[in-house]
Amino acid sequence: MTEAQTQQPAAQAQEQDANLLDSIISDSNMVRDDSQRDWAKQIIGEFAKEVMEGQIKVSKNTEAMINARIVELDRLISDQLNEIIHHD
């Protein structure tokens, strides 16, 4: 197999990933105009990264999974704010 033949499937996979990401953004109504598209891609990318790194526990109930992460982030932010407010 030539180098060009081995690179072709990888390029097709990247194109499919990009199309899937664009589809998710469009279907979810995350953006109001094209200027927000990069931000939406960044947010989805960060979410996927956290799932892959195990920072977010994957469950069959996606809403519960996301809500659990929101609760965790809220706790982290609250702890940080308490440190700032009560710092002597």
C-alpha positions in Angstrom: 0.0 0.0 0.0 1.4 3.4 -0.9 1.6 6.4 1.4 -1.2 8.1 -0.5 -3.5 5.1 0.0 -2.9 4.9 3.7 -3.5 8.7 4.1 -6.8 8.6 2.2 -8.8 6.7 4.9 -7.5 9.1 7.6 -8.5 12.1 5.5 -12.0 10.7 4.9 -12.4 10.0 8.6 -11.5 13.6 9.4 -13.9 14.9 6.9 -16.7 12.7 8.4 -15.8 13.9 11.9 -16.1 17.5 10.6 -19.4 16.8 8.9 -20.7 15.2 12.1 -19.6 18.1 14.2 -21.3 20.6 11.9 -24.4 18.5 12.0 -24.4 18.4 15.8 -24.0 22.2 15.9 -26.8 22.8 13.4 -29.2 20.3 14.8 -28.7 21.4 18.4 -29.3 25.1 17.7 -26.2 26.0 19.6 -25.4 29.0 17.4 -27.5 31.9 16.3 -25.1 32.9 13.5 -21.9 31.8 11.9 -19.7 33.9 14.2 -20.6 31.5 17.1 -19.7 28.3 15.2 -16.0 28.2 16.3 -17.1 28.7 20.0 -19.6 25.8 19.6 -16.9 23.6 18.1 -14.6 24.4 21.0 -17.2 23.6 23.6 -18.1 20.3 22.0 -14.4 19.5 21.7 -13.8 20.2 25.3 -16.7 18.0 26.3 -15.4 15.1 24.1 -12.0 15.5 25.6 -13.3 15.3 29.2 -15.3 12.2 28.3 -12.2 10.6 26.7 -10.0 11.5 29.7 -12.6 10.1 32.1 -13.4 13.4 33.8 -17.0 12.9 32.8 -18.6 9.6 33.6 -20.4 8.2 30.6 -23.9 6.8 31.3 -26.9 5.8 29.3 -28.8 8.8 30.5 -27.0 11.7 28.8 -29.0 14.4 30.5 -28.1 13.0 34.0 -24.5 12.7 32.9 -24.3 16.4 31.8 -26.2 17.5 34.9 -23.8 15.7 37.2 -20.9 17.5 35.4 -22.7 20.8 35.9 -23.0 20.1 39.6 -19.4 19.2 39.8 -18.3 22.4 38.0 -20.6 24.5 40.3 -19.0 23.0 43.3 -15.5 23.8 42.0 -16.5 27.4 41.2 -18.2 27.8 44.6 -15.0 26.5 46.4 -12.9 29.0 44.4 -15.2 31.9 45.1 -15.3 31.1 48.8 -11.4 31.1 48.8 -11.4 34.5 47.2 -14.2 36.0 49.4 -12.8 34.6 52.7 -9.1 35.2 52.0 -7.5 37.1 54.8 
